């Protein structure tokens, strides 16, 4: 399963750049960038904090998606 997110959309709608959101969440701008690109899965604490700061349900930002695993 892959963790899919649309963090960038919600961040932009809220009027934050990556650095601003990072400060509010307590992580670096680089971490926000990595999450948005799907190169880093945030901890539960960070994901919940992001949702709280943006004022949306965590399920609106993050979702698990099935992957086709070929053997």
CNS distance restraints for C-alpha pairs under 8 A (distance, minus, plus):
assign (resid   1 and name CA) (resid  64 and name CA) 6.19 0.50 0.50
assign (resid   1 and name CA) (resid  65 and name CA) 5.48 0.50 0.50
assign (resid   1 and name CA) (resid  66 and name CA) 4.70 0.50 0.50
assign (resid   1 and name CA) (resid  67 and name CA) 5.38 0.50 0.50
assign (resid   2 and name CA) (resid  64 and name CA) 5.59 0.50 0.50
assign (resid   2 and name CA) (resid  65 and name CA) 5.24 0.50 0.50
assign (resid   2 and name CA) (resid  66 and name CA) 6.52 0.50 0.50
assign (resid   2 and name CA) (resid  67 and name CA) 6.68 0.50 0.50
assign (resid   3 and name CA) (resid  38 and name CA) 7.54 0.50 0.50
assign (resid   3 and name CA) (resid  41 and name CA) 7.01 0.50 0.50
assign (resid   3 and name CA) (resid  62 and name CA) 6.71 0.50 0.50
assign (resid   3 and name CA) (resid  63 and name CA) 5.74 0.50 0.50
assign (resid   3 and name CA) (resid  64 and name CA) 4.65 0.50 0.50
assign (resid   3 and name CA) (resid  65 and name CA) 6.33 0.50 0.50
assign (resid   4 and name CA) (resid  38 and name CA) 6.93 0.50 0.50
assign (resid   4 and name CA) (resid  62 and name CA) 5.78 0.50 0.50
assign (resid   4 and name CA) (resid  63 and name CA) 5.32 0.50 0.50
assign (resid   4 and name CA) (resid  64 and name CA) 6.03 0.50 0.50
assign (resid   4 and name CA) (resid  65 and name CA) 6.64 0.50 0.50
assign (resid   5 and name CA) (resid  35 and name CA) 7.96 0.50 0.50
assign (resid   5 and name CA) (resid  36 and name CA) 6.84 0.50 0.50
assign (resid   5 and name CA) (resid  38 and name CA) 7.38 0.50 0.50
assign (resid   5 and name CA) (resid  61 and name CA) 5.34 0.50 0.50
assign (resid   5 and name CA) (resid  62 and name CA) 4.49 0.50 0.50
assign (resid   5 and name CA) (resid  63 and name CA) 6.35 0.50 0.50
assign (resid   6 and name CA) (resid  10 and name CA) 6.77 0.50 0.50
assign (resid   6 and name CA) (resid  36 and name CA) 7.07 0.50 0.50
assign (resid   6 and name CA) (resid  61 and name CA) 5.35 0.50 0.50
assign (resid   6 and name CA) (resid  62 and name CA) 6.90 0.50 0.50
assign (resid   7 and name CA) (resid  11 and name CA) 5.92 0.50 0.50
assign (resid   7 and name CA) (resid  35 and name CA) 7.82 0.50 0.50
assign (resid   7 and name CA) (resid  36 and name CA) 5.77 0.50 0.50
assign (resid   7 and name CA) (resid  61 and name CA) 5.62 0.50 0.50
assign (resid   7 and name CA) (resid  62 and name CA) 7.69 0.50 0.50
assign (resid   8 and name CA) (resid  12 and name CA) 6.05 0.50 0.50
assign (resid   8 and name CA) (resid  36 and name CA) 5.91 0.50 0.50
assign (resid   9 and name CA) (resid  13 and name CA) 6.17 0.50 0.50
assign (resid  10 and name CA) (resid  14 and name CA) 6.18 0.50 0.50
assign (resid  10 and name CA) (resid  54 and name CA) 7.09 0.50 0.50
assign (resid  10 and name CA) (resid  61 and name CA) 7.41 0.50 0.50
assign (resid  11 and name CA) (resid  15 and name CA) 6.41 0.50 0.50
assign (resid  11 and name CA) (resid  16 and name CA) 5.55 0.50 0.50
assign (resid  11 and name CA) (resid  17 and name CA) 7.07 0.50 0.50
assign (resid  11 and name CA) (resid  18 and name CA) 7.78 0.50 0.50
assign (resid  11 and name CA) (resid  21 and name CA) 7.43 0.50 0.50
assign (resid  11 and name CA) (resid  54 and name CA) 7.04 0.50 0.50
assign (resid  12 and name CA) (resid  16 and name CA) 5.76 0.50 0.50
assign (resid  12 and name CA) (resid  17 and name CA) 6.96 0.50 0.50
assign (resid  14 and name CA) (resid  54 and name CA) 6.57 0.50 0.50
assign (resid  16 and name CA) (resid  20 and name CA) 5.68 0.50 0.50
assign (resid  16 and name CA) (resid  21 and name CA) 5.90 0.50 0.50
assign (resid  17 and name CA) (resid  21 and name CA) 6.34 0.50 0.50
assign (resid  18 and name CA) (resid  22 and name CA) 6.00 0.50 0.50
assign (resid  18 and name CA) (resid  29 and name CA) 5.17 0.50 0.50
assign (resid  18 and name CA) (resid  30 and name CA) 7.89 0.50 0.50
assign (resid  18 and name CA) (resid  32 and name CA) 5.99 0.50 0.50
assign (resid  18 and name CA) (resid  33 and name CA) 6.78 0.50 0.50
assign (resid  19 and name CA) (resid  23 and name CA) 6.25 0.50 0.50
assign (resid  19 and name CA) (resid  28 and name CA) 6.82 0.50 0.50
assign (resid  19 and name CA) (resid  29 and name CA) 4.43 0.50 0.50
assign (resid  19 and name CA) (resid  32 and name CA) 7.90 0.50 0.50
assign (resid  20 and name CA) (resid  24 and name CA) 6.40 0.50 0.50
assign (resid  20 and name CA) (resid  29 and name CA) 7.74 0.50 0.50
assign (resid  21 and name CA) (resid  25 and name CA) 6.08 0.50 0.50
assign (resid  21 and name CA) (resid  29 and name CA) 7.57 0.50 0.50
assign (resid  21 and name CA) (resid  32 and name CA) 7.57 0.50 0.50
assign (resid  21 and name CA) (resid  50 and name CA) 7.91 0.50 0.50
assign (resid  22 and name CA) (resid  26 and name CA) 5.74 0.50 0.50
assign (resid  22 and name CA) (resid  27 and name CA) 4.76 0.50 0.50
assign (resid  22 and name CA) (resid  28 and name CA) 5.04 0.50 0.50
assign (resid  22 and name CA) (resid  29 and name CA) 5.16 0.50 0.50
assign (resid  22 and name CA) (resid  31 and name CA) 7.46 0.50 0.50
assign (resid  22 and name CA) (resid  32 and name CA) 6.17 0.50 0.50
assign (resid  23 and name CA) (resid  27 and name CA) 6.15 0.50 0.50
assign (resid  23 and name CA) (resid  28 and name CA) 6.82 0.50 0.50
assign (resid  23 and name CA) (resid  29 and name CA) 7.79 0.50 0.50
assign (resid  24 and name CA) (resid  53 and name CA) 7.13 0.50 0.50
assign (resid  25 and name CA) (resid  46 and name CA) 6.94 0.50 0.50
assign (resid  25 and name CA) (resid  49 and name CA) 5.98 0.50 0.50
assign (resid  25 and name CA) (resid  50 and name CA) 6.04 0.50 0.50
assign (resid  25 and name CA) (resid  53 and name CA) 7.20 0.50 0.50
assign (resid  27 and name CA) (resid  31 and name CA) 6.29 0.50 0.50
assign (resid  27 and name CA) (resid  32 and name CA) 7.38 0.50 0.50
assign (resid  28 and name CA) (resid  32 and name CA) 6.65 0.50 0.50
assign (resid  29 and name CA) (resid  33 and name CA) 6.25 0.50 0.50
assign (resid  30 and name CA) (resid  34 and name CA) 6.13 0.50 0.50
assign (resid  31 and name CA) (resid  35 and name CA) 6.16 0.50 0.50
assign (resid  31 and name CA) (resid  40 and name CA) 7.63 0.50 0.50
assign (resid  32 and name CA) (resid  36 and name CA) 6.16 0.50 0.50
assign (resid  33 and name CA) (resid  37 and name CA) 6.23 0.50 0.50
assign (resid  34 and name CA) (resid  38 and name CA) 6.16 0.50 0.50
assign (resid  34 and name CA) (resid  39 and name CA) 5.07 0.50 0.50
assign (resid  34 and name CA) (resid  40 and name CA) 5.33 0.50 0.50
assign (resid  35 and name CA) (resid  39 and name CA) 5.99 0.50 0.50
assign (resid  35 and name CA) (resid  40 and name CA) 4.94 0.50 0.50
assign (resid  35 and name CA) (resid  41 and name CA) 6.08 0.50 0.50
assign (resid  35 and name CA) (resid  42 and name CA) 6.77 0.50 0.50
assign (resid  42 and name CA) (resid  46 and name CA) 5.78 0.50 0.50
assign (resid  42 and name CA) (resid  47 and name CA) 5.82 0.50 0.50
assign (resid  43 and name CA) (resid  47 and name CA) 6.15 0.50 0.50
assign (resid  44 and name CA) (resid  48 and name CA) 6.03 0.50 0.50
assign (resid  45 and name CA) (resid  49 and name CA) 6.09 0.50 0.50
assign (resid  46 and name CA) (resid  50 and name CA) 6.09 0.50 0.50
assign (resid  47 and name CA) (resid  51 and name CA) 6.32 0.50 0.50
assign (resid  47 and name CA) (resid  58 and name CA) 7.01 0.50 0.50
assign (resid  48 and name CA) (resid  52 and name CA) 6.15 0.50 0.50
assign (resid  48 and name CA) (resid  58 and name CA) 6.24 0.50 0.50
assign (resid  49 and name CA) (resid  53 and name CA) 6.07 0.50 0.50
assign (resid  50 and name CA) (resid  54 and name CA) 6.14 0.50 0.50
assign (resid  50 and name CA) (resid  58 and name CA) 7.99 0.50 0.50
assign (resid  51 and name CA) (resid  55 and name CA) 5.88 0.50 0.50
assign (resid  51 and name CA) (resid  56 and name CA) 5.27 0.50 0.50
assign (resid  51 and name CA) (resid  57 and name CA) 5.90 0.50 0.50
assign (resid  51 and name CA) (resid  58 and name CA) 5.09 0.50 0.50
assign (resid  51 and name CA) (resid  61 and name CA) 7.23 0.50 0.50
assign (resid  52 and name CA) (resid  56 and name CA) 6.40 0.50 0.50
assign (resid  52 and name CA) (resid  57 and name CA) 7.58 0.50 0.50
assign (resid  52 and name CA) (resid  58 and name CA) 7.98 0.50 0.50
assign (resid  56 and name CA) (resid  60 and name CA) 6.74 0.50 0.50
assign (resid  56 and name CA) (resid  61 and name CA) 7.79 0.50 0.50
assign (resid  57 and name CA) (resid  61 and name CA) 7.26 0.50 0.50
assign (resid  58 and name CA) (resid  62 and name CA) 6.08 0.50 0.50
assign (resid  59 and name CA) (resid  63 and name CA) 6.05 0.50 0.50
